[in-house]
Amino acid sequence: MNPAPHASRAAVLRSPGEARKLRIRYAVAGVVMALTWMGEGAEPAWAHALRTAVILLIVPPLLLRSHRRLTRQVYEATDPRWAIARLVTVRTAIVAGALVAAYVIGCLLDPHSAQPAASLGVRLLVVLLTVPLQIRLAHRTRTSQAHPSTAPVLSAPRLIAAKLTLIVAALLAQVLLDGVTHHADAIVAVAIAVAAVVLGPRIHARLLVTPPVTRNAPVDATV
């Protein structure tokens, strides 16, 4: 049992290095959500929201589970190179797969308004450009004193609920902007990214849960 789960969460946020990593992760998440939201041509606002919501229901559980398992391998590996390669590859593949799925869903919802495949290529390129950043963050994981399995983790249901709330707000904003400008989807996409960067780190502690201690859980080096 963790006698002070709230203290553990506060400790994560007090560390300058961890706070920087947290801001970077929410920035990347915001960019990915913005790219997912970007309209496939002239599709209506509800199609933006439906496509993005479907992706949010699929990606977080896959991403969080694989991240916990592979981060633990990075921390424990004697030679971290292959472990980091697996972590980055799996994480990038999940996000890229989500963007492909979003594009396919957009085509199915409204085939006549779908953008060319080149737009999908641009989004995938943006994801690939985050690989060096992911590698850097993975190396920093090795410097942490606490084993990843002992730290609070993101709750997939809480994370999905928070993102769906953001999507509902974005849908309402785009409905209002559609009658004012032809670039409502781009404006809302930028707003989603900014909201993730600004609000994400502030509500992060509320999205955490303390993992149950198992018999095989390592003992913290500070004990």
ABEGO torsion letter per residue (X at the ends): XBABAAAAAAAAAABAAAAAAAAAAAAAAAAAAAAAABBBEABBAAAAAAAAAAAAAAAAAAAAAAAAAAAAAAAABABAAAAAAAAAAAAAAAAAAAAAAAAAAAAAABAAABBBAAAAAAAAAAAAAAAAAAAAAAAAAAABABBAAABBBBBAAAAAAAAAAAAAAAAAAAAAAAAABAAAAAAAAAAAAAAAAAAAAAAAAAABBBBBBBAABBBBAAX
